[in-house]
Amino acid sequence: MPFTLLHLILVAGILSASSFLQTIVGFGAGLLGIPLLLLAGFPPVQAVAVVTITSIIQSAIGSWKLRQSIRFPDTKRPILIRLLVLPIGALALWKLGQHNQQFVKQAIGLVLLLIVLVQWRLRIAAATKLHAGWEWGAFSTSGFLLGFCGMGGPVLGLWAVAHDWSPKRSRGFMFLVMFAGNIPVAIMHTMLFGSQVGWGFVWGLYGLPWVFAGTLVGLAAGNSISKQRLRQVTLVVLALIGIQATVWPFFVDRPAEKKSNSGQPAAPAAGASAKEL
């Protein structure tokens, strides 16, 4: 991906918006950021890398800011389950990427749509504690999605809103669990995809000031949002992004990515559609 002024502006805006969203609802940086980065022309693996490196910083900040609201026993088993399943998702992404990058984009779109449908149809009454089977199902799914497309957060959101937790406790839980998974997934993707992930990390480092700005504004705004409003915002955002991500590839046809000698994807030809999902 070329470092043009347009892309610098686009990445700054995308990362600011996605960081603001994640800070408000406790997740969403990947759901918003990855599809928009794909539309801006980033290949799937690189888009995931951009969001991963920024999410490491943001989830660390969020965990620290909300540390007094975090119940650490809540996070131990979820973190372990995600780490156990995460490599399976990363290997699935690698395997699909060997055949067709467009198929990877379509798969990510279908994942988003499935998340939206589950969020919309599944009504779980808020409880103090859920059955261990739900815990294993939720966090194994989250770990797979994190490794596959960097979108393990929505399942964490489902888990949090199914409990009678305060908004601060919910967001603190999600921040800490995400932080514990982001570093391992960055390492695994680097091992599997090499230099392309490295360039994504460079873009992510460029975006850190914009992540800080979005996070600080989101922390201030998030503390004033009720639990009911938090759920409503979450579902609306997921629905909009899921519809866009699933439908867009059927209307835009883009030729396969070509790689330059440096291993980076070549810039789109003039007049080509700047989309990846």
Residue pairs with C-beta under 8 A, 6 or more apart in sequence:
1 7
1 41
1 42
1 43
1 46
1 199
1 203
1 264
1 265
1 267
2 267
7 40
7 41
8 206
10 40
11 37
11 40
11 50
11 203
11 206
11 207
11 210
12 207
12 210
13 210
14 32
14 33
14 36
14 37
14 40
15 33
15 50
15 54
15 207
15 210
15 211
15 214
16 210
16 211
16 213
16 214
17 32
17 33
17 36
17 214
18 28
18 29
18 30
18 31
18 32
18 33
18 36
18 51
18 214
19 29
19 54
19 58
19 210
19 211
19 212
19 213
19 214
19 215
19 218
20 214
20 215
20 217
20 218
20 221
21 28
21 29
21 31
21 32
21 218
21 237
22 28
22 29
22 55
22 58
22 62
22 153
22 215
22 218
23 58
23 62
23 171
23 214
23 215
23 217
23 218
23 219
23 221
23 222
24 218
24 221
24 222
24 225
24 230
24 233
25 157
25 171
25 222
25 230
25 233
25 234
25 237
26 62
26 153
26 156
26 157
26 160
26 170
26 171
26 173
26 174
26 175
27 153
27 154
27 156
27 157
27 174
27 178
28 153
28 234
28 237
29 51
29 54
29 55
29 58
29 153
30 48
30 51
30 55
30 149
30 150
30 151
30 152
30 153
31 112
31 115
31 151
31 153
31 154
31 237
31 238
31 241
32 237
32 241
33 47
33 50
33 51
33 54
34 44
34 47
34 48
34 51
34 108
34 149
34 150
34 151
34 277
35 108
35 112
35 241
35 244
35 245
35 277
37 46
37 47
37 50
37 51
37 276
38 44
38 47
38 105
38 108
38 275
38 276
38 277
39 248
39 274
39 275
39 276
39 277
40 274
40 276
41 267
41 268
41 274
41 275
41 276
42 50
42 200
42 203
42 276
43 101
43 196
43 257
43 265
43 276
44 93
44 97
44 101
44 104
44 105
44 108
44 149
44 276
44 277
45 93
45 97
45 189
45 193
45 196
45 197
45 200
46 196
46 197
46 199
46 200
46 203
46 265
47 150
47 200
47 276
48 93
48 149
48 150
48 189
48 200
49 186
49 189
49 196
49 197
49 198
49 199
49 200
49 201
49 203
49 204
50 200
50 201
50 203
50 204
50 207
51 150
51 204
52 150
52 182
52 185
52 186
52 189
52 200
52 201
52 204
53 186
53 200
53 201
53 204
53 205
54 204
54 207
54 208
54 211
55 150
55 178
55 182
56 179
56 182
56 183
56 186
57 208
57 211
57 212
58 211
58 215
59 175
59 176
59 178
59 179
59 182
60 179
61 212
61 215
62 171
62 172
62 175
62 215
62 219
63 70
63 172
63 175
63 176
63 179
65 219
66 168
66 171
66 172
66 175
67 172
69 166
69 168
69 169
69 171
69 172
70 169
70 172
70 173
70 175
70 176
71 169
71 173
72 176
74 173
75 173
75 176
75 177
75 180
77 135
77 139
78 135
78 138
78 139
78 142
78 156
78 159
78 177
79 176
79 177
79 180
79 181
81 135
81 136
81 139
81 140
81 143
82 139
82 140
82 142
82 143
82 146
82 152
82 177
82 180
82 181
83 143
83 180
83 181
83 184
84 140
84 143
85 139
85 140
85 143
85 144
85 147
86 143
86 144
86 146
86 147
86 181
86 184
86 185
86 188
87 147
87 188
88 143
88 144
88 147
89 143
89 144
89 145
89 146
89 147
89 148
89 149
90 147
90 148
90 185
90 188
90 189
90 192
91 147
91 192
92 144
92 147
92 148
93 104
93 147
93 148
93 149
93 189
93 192
94 192
94 193
96 103
96 104
96 107
97 104
97 193
100 256
101 256
101 257
102 249
102 254
102 256
105 249
105 276
105 277
106 249
107 148
107 149
108 149
108 151
108 245
108 277
109 245
109 246
109 247
109 248
109 249
109 277
110 246
111 145
111 148
111 149
111 151
112 151
112 238
112 241
112 242
112 245
112 246
113 242
113 243
113 245
113 246
115 151
115 154
115 155
115 238
115 242
116 238
116 239
116 242
116 243
118 158
119 154
119 157
119 158
119 234
119 235
119 238
119 239
120 235
120 239
122 158
124 130
124 158
124 161
124 162
125 162
126 161
126 162
126 163
126 164
127 162
127 163
127 164
128 163
128 164
129 163
130 159
130 162
130 163
134 159
134 162
135 159
138 155
138 156
138 158
138 159
139 155
139 159
141 155
142 152
142 153
142 155
142 156
143 152
143 181
144 152
145 151
145 152
145 154
145 155
146 152
146 181
146 185
147 185
147 188
150 185
152 178
152 181
153 174
153 178
154 238
156 173
156 174
156 177
156 178
157 174
157 234
160 170
160 171
160 173
160 174
161 170
161 227
161 230
161 231
161 234
163 170
165 173
166 227
167 222
167 223
167 225
167 226
167 227
167 230
168 223
170 227
170 230
171 222
186 197
186 201
189 197
190 197
190 198
194 263
195 262
195 263
195 264
196 263
196 264
196 265
199 264
225 233
245 277
248 275
248 277
249 275
249 277
252 273
252 275
254 268
254 272
254 273
254 275
254 276
255 272
257 265
257 266
258 265
258 266
259 265
259 266
260 266
268 274
